[in-house]
Amino acid sequence: MKIVTIIVLVAIALFFLLPILSGNASIPEDMSASQIGSFIGGFARYWIDALTSAF
């Protein structure tokens, strides 16, 4: 049970950290709508590109 929990936590961390570490999703400097939108857009763009290149 503990190993499954660790694997799930690592998968969730990679899901959120890969777009940030690759530079596609910049961490918002403040809580303005444009900063949050830029972050979510970069996050989505990273995963769309990753999935299209995988398939």
N, C-alpha and C positions, 0 to 999 in steps of 0.2 A: 504494500500500500504506500509506503514512503517513497519508493522508487517512482511509482506512477505520479505522485504529487510533484516530485522534483522534475520529472520529464515535462509535465504540463506547465509548470512555472517557467522552465527554460524555453519552451515553445512560445509561451505568451511574451516573454521578454524579447525573444528574437523577432516576433511579429511586430513589436513596437519599436525596437532599437535598430533594426536593419535599415528602414528608410531614413532615420535620423543620422546614423553613422555613414550612410552612403552620400549624404548631402542633399538628397531630394526634398526632405521635409526639415526645414529649419525650425528650431525651437522658438516659439513665440516670445518676444521680449516683453510684451504687455498683453493685457486681455482685450485688446481692441478687436473688432470684428474682422478687419482686414488681415491682422496677424493670425488669428485663429483660422480664417479661411485659407490663407496661404499654407499653413501647416497641414490642414486636412487635405487640401488639393495636392500638395507634394506627397503626402502619405498615400493617397489614392492613386496618384500617377505612378508611384514606385511599384505598387502591387499590381496594377494593370499591366505595366511594362513587363514585370516579372512573370505574370501568368501568360501573357501573349507570347513571350519568348520561350516559355516552357512547353507550350502547346503549339 
